Amino acid sequence: MDSAQDTEPHPAGHTTPTPVAAPRLAFEGLVAFDVTAAEGPCRQAKALGFWKALRQVYGKTRWQRCWVHKSANVLDKLPKDLQPQAKQRLQAIWMAPDRQRAEIAFDLFIAAYEAQYPKAAGCLAQDREVLLAFYDFPAEHWGHIRTTNPVESTFATVRLHTDKMRGCLSRTTMLAMVFKLYQSAQKRWHRLRAAHYLTEVIQGTTFKDGIRVAQDAA
C-alpha cells in the first residue's frame, strides 16, 4: 500500500514535496504545455506515488497491470510442483487472440485453483479488468503494453551504476551520469510497433481485440 501522504505543492524553501506531490507537479507542468489527457494505457508496477499523481492529473488514463509481475505473484501462492502447469494456464490467458477466449481461459484458471488455493485464484481475479485492458488497443501494441519489464530493465541498469557511486558524486554530476547511461541504454531499445496508431489512441479511437472498430463497421 502507498503510505505516502499527499500534500499541496509548496513554494521554494518550504517542505520538500512528498512522493505524490513531486510527480504531480511534473504532470501539471505537462498540462501547462498543453499535453492533454489521453485514454491510452499506462503499465502499472511500482512507484505508487507516481501512479497516484497520474490519476489526479490525467484521470482518464487506462491502466494495464504487468503480466510478468502478476504471474510471479500468483505462482508464488502455489506449490512448486503445480507452478509449471499453472504458468501455462496463465500464458493461455494473455496469449489468447481475443478477449472472449482470454476470458474463457481466465475462468478456467480460477475454476482449477480456487477451491484448494484461494489466495492464488484471488490474486489473479482481483485485477481481471486491468490485466485484460490491452485488448482495447491496437494489436501491434500488445507486446509493449502487457509488461513493464523493458522499462524496469533500463532502470535496473542505471541503478546498478548509481548505487555503486552513491556518495562519490555531487547531485549535478550524478544527473549527468544518469543521462549518459540512458543515452547508452537507448541504443538497445526497440521502436514502438505501428507508431502511427498513437494518434488514434490519443484521440479516443475505439479498438476491439486489437482492431479498429470503425474499420469493422465499414
PyMOL commands that set and color helices and strands:
alter all, ss='L'
color gray80, all
select helices_A, chain A and resi 21-32+48-57+67-75+80-94+99-113+118-125+128-131+133-136+139-145+149-165+171-188+197-202+213-217
alter helices_A, ss='H'
color red, helices_A
select strands_A, chain A and resi 41-44+62-65+207-208+211-212
alter strands_A, ss='S'
color yellow, strands_A
deselect
rebuild
show_as cartoon
